Amino acid sequence: MPYVNIKITNENVTPEKKAALIKGATQLLVDVLDKNPNTTVVVIEEVNTDNWGIGGESITVRRKNGQ
């Protein structure tokens, strides 16, 4: 049973976009690895922009600074 974990920032991703991610990730495993879509699990985790960073700054700060 394949398990895919997608992590995205929690910045107003619509349910429709999440559904597209789930469908696309499932189809990728079907196409590349011949996996059964009925047993493929896709989990989307939304991460607050305060909870991760790049270059020593949180994403929240970087976005405020236009980066």
N, CA and C of each residue as an Amber inpcrd file, in Angstrom:
protein
   201
   0.8440000  -1.1680000   0.0000000   0.0000000   0.0000000   0.0000000
   0.8960000   1.2390000   0.0000000   0.9370000   1.9750000  -1.0910000
   1.7330000   3.2010000  -1.1420000   1.1370000   4.2770000  -0.2440000
   2.0190000   5.0700000   0.3160000   1.6330000   6.1630000   1.1990000
   2.4110000   7.3990000   0.7560000   1.6990000   8.4560000   0.4020000
   2.3180000   9.7030000  -0.0290000   1.9360000  10.7790000   0.9710000
   2.9310000  11.5250000   1.4450000   2.6960000  12.6120000   2.3840000
   3.1150000  13.9140000   1.7110000   2.1560000  14.7870000   1.4670000
   2.4110000  16.0770000   0.8440000   2.2960000  17.1470000   1.9180000
   3.3290000  17.9690000   2.0510000   3.2970000  19.0560000   3.0260000
   3.2730000  20.3760000   2.2650000   2.3030000  21.2170000   2.6230000
   2.1570000  22.5260000   1.9950000   1.9330000  23.5710000   3.0810000
   2.2220000  24.8270000   2.7590000   1.9260000  25.8760000   3.7190000
   0.4190000  26.0860000   3.7650000  -0.0610000  26.5040000   4.9100000
  -1.5070000  26.6830000   5.0980000  -1.9240000  28.0790000   4.6210000
  -1.8850000  28.2580000   3.3300000  -2.1720000  29.5600000   2.7430000
  -3.3440000  29.4680000   1.7740000  -4.4990000  29.1580000   2.3430000
  -5.7560000  29.1790000   1.6040000  -5.7790000  28.2730000   0.3810000
  -5.2730000  27.0600000   0.5280000  -5.3870000  26.0780000  -0.5440000
  -6.8110000  25.5350000  -0.5090000  -7.4930000  25.6460000  -1.6120000
  -8.9030000  25.2680000  -1.6590000  -9.0770000  23.7470000  -1.6080000
 -10.2480000  23.2930000  -1.1910000 -10.5310000  21.8550000  -1.2360000
 -10.3780000  21.2830000  -2.6510000 -10.7020000  22.0830000  -3.6390000
 -10.5670000  21.6170000  -5.0310000  -9.0970000  21.3880000  -5.3990000
  -8.2190000  22.2650000  -4.9550000  -6.7890000  22.0950000  -5.2310000
  -6.2310000  20.9000000  -4.4730000  -6.7100000  20.6890000  -3.2500000
  -6.2740000  19.5200000  -2.4870000  -6.7360000  18.2380000  -3.1740000
  -7.9580000  18.2430000  -3.6730000  -8.4700000  17.0740000  -4.3960000
  -7.6210000  16.8070000  -5.6350000  -7.1960000  17.8720000  -6.3180000
  -6.3470000  17.7140000  -7.5050000  -4.9890000  17.1390000  -7.1200000
  -4.4330000  17.5640000  -5.9870000  -3.1700000  16.9970000  -5.5160000
  -3.3120000  15.5040000  -5.2230000  -4.3830000  15.1420000  -4.5470000
  -4.6140000  13.7280000  -4.2180000  -4.7600000  12.9050000  -5.4850000
  -5.5630000  13.3860000  -6.4120000  -5.7770000  12.6690000  -7.6710000
  -4.4750000  12.5480000  -8.4700000  -3.7340000  13.6510000  -8.5460000
  -2.4970000  13.6510000  -9.3190000  -1.4290000  12.7530000  -8.7290000
  -1.2640000  12.7860000  -7.4020000  -0.2660000  11.9380000  -6.7520000
  -0.6290000  10.4630000  -6.9110000  -1.9030000  10.1660000  -6.7840000
  -2.3570000   8.7840000  -6.9800000  -2.0760000   8.3260000  -8.3970000
  -2.4160000   9.1540000  -9.3670000  -2.2050000   8.7900000 -10.7650000
  -0.7230000   8.6190000 -11.0910000   0.1280000   9.4300000 -10.4820000
   1.5710000   9.3030000 -10.6960000   2.0620000   7.9270000 -10.2650000
   1.5910000   7.4570000  -9.1100000   1.9990000   6.1300000  -8.6410000
   1.4350000   5.0210000  -9.5190000   0.2480000   5.2270000 -10.0450000
  -0.3240000   4.2610000 -10.9840000   0.5290000   4.2030000 -12.2470000
   0.8480000   5.3640000 -12.8000000   1.5810000   5.4450000 -14.0690000
   3.0280000   4.9790000 -13.9620000   3.7120000   5.3600000 -12.8970000
   5.1470000   5.0800000 -12.7880000   5.4320000   3.7320000 -12.1430000
   4.6660000   3.3850000 -11.1150000   4.9610000   2.1770000 -10.3490000
   3.9120000   1.0800000 -10.4810000   2.9030000   1.3070000 -11.3260000
   1.8180000   0.3290000 -11.4920000   1.1070000   0.0020000 -10.1800000
   0.9520000   1.0050000  -9.3150000   0.2810000   0.7800000  -8.0390000
  -1.2320000   0.8340000  -8.2090000  -1.9080000   0.1470000  -7.3390000
  -3.3610000   0.1180000  -7.3490000  -3.8910000   1.4140000  -6.7310000
  -4.6690000   2.1980000  -7.4670000  -5.1720000   3.4490000  -6.9020000
  -6.1070000   3.2440000  -5.7160000  -6.7270000   2.0780000  -5.6370000
  -7.6600000   1.8020000  -4.5410000  -6.9640000   1.5540000  -3.2070000
  -5.6490000   1.3290000  -3.2510000  -4.9110000   1.1150000  -2.0020000
  -3.8200000   2.1670000  -1.8060000  -3.8640000   3.2220000  -2.5880000
  -2.8840000   4.3010000  -2.4790000  -3.4160000   5.3770000  -1.5380000
  -2.6360000   5.6850000  -0.5170000  -3.0150000   6.6720000   0.4860000
  -2.2450000   7.9630000   0.2180000  -2.9570000   9.0790000   0.1780000
  -2.3320000  10.3940000   0.0310000  -2.7950000  11.2620000   1.1920000
  -1.8420000  11.8080000   1.9330000  -2.1280000  12.6580000   3.0690000
  -1.5530000  14.0450000   2.7830000  -2.3520000  15.0730000   2.9950000
  -1.8920000  16.4460000   2.8500000  -1.8070000  17.0650000   4.2390000
  -0.6280000  17.5510000   4.5730000  -0.4390000  18.2410000   5.8450000
  -0.1970000  19.7100000   5.5500000  -0.9360000  20.5600000   6.2360000
  -0.7380000  21.9950000   6.0960000   0.1320000  22.4980000   7.2450000
   1.2050000  23.1900000   6.8950000   2.1700000  23.6730000   7.8700000
   2.0390000  25.1870000   7.9760000   1.9110000  25.6780000   9.2020000
   1.8540000  27.1100000   9.4350000   3.1780000  27.7380000   9.0230000
   3.1360000  28.8940000   8.3740000   4.3570000  29.5320000   7.8840000
   5.2830000  29.9910000   9.0160000   4.7830000  30.0570000  10.2440000
   5.6460000  30.3420000  11.3960000   6.4590000  29.1270000  11.8100000
   6.0680000  27.9520000  11.3360000   6.6610000  26.7040000  11.8120000
   7.7690000  26.1470000  10.9370000   8.1990000  26.8830000   9.9240000
   9.3530000  26.4340000   9.1490000  10.0060000  27.6450000   8.5040000
  11.2640000  27.4740000   8.1310000  11.9840000  28.6110000   7.5900000
  13.0760000  28.2120000   6.6320000  13.6510000  29.2260000   6.0010000
  14.7620000  29.0830000   5.0650000  15.7630000  30.1870000   5.3890000
  17.0300000  29.8540000   5.3920000  18.0530000  30.8650000   5.6040000
  17.9760000  31.5710000   6.9400000  17.4930000  30.8730000   7.9590000
  17.4480000  31.4430000   9.2940000  16.2350000  32.3060000   9.5890000
  15.2910000  32.3710000   8.6530000  14.0830000  33.1640000   8.8610000
  12.8560000  32.3110000   8.6180000  11.7930000  32.5980000   9.3820000
  10.5460000  31.8770000   9.1400000   9.9750000  32.3030000   7.7890000
   9.1380000  31.4740000   7.2470000   8.4910000  31.8060000   5.9800000
   7.5920000  33.0240000   6.1480000   6.9810000  33.1670000   7.3100000
   6.1480000  34.3420000   7.5660000   6.9730000  35.6220000   7.4000000
   8.1520000  35.6510000   8.0040000   9.0170000  36.8320000   7.9020000
   9.4730000  37.0340000   6.4590000   9.8800000  35.9680000   5.8020000
  10.3430000  36.0820000   4.4110000   9.2370000  36.6250000   3.5120000
   8.0230000  36.1710000   3.7240000   6.9010000  36.6660000   2.8910000
   6.6570000  38.1500000   3.1580000   6.7620000  38.5580000   4.4180000
   6.5870000  39.9780000   4.7410000   7.6650000  40.8420000   4.0890000
   8.8640000  40.2550000   3.9250000   9.9710000  40.9840000   3.3100000
  10.0150000  40.8300000   1.7940000   8.9850000  40.2110000   1.2380000
   8.8960000  40.0780000  -0.2100000   9.7870000  39.0100000  -0.8140000
  10.2160000  38.0530000  -0.0240000  11.0660000  36.9730000  -0.5450000
  10.2670000  35.7450000  -0.8610000
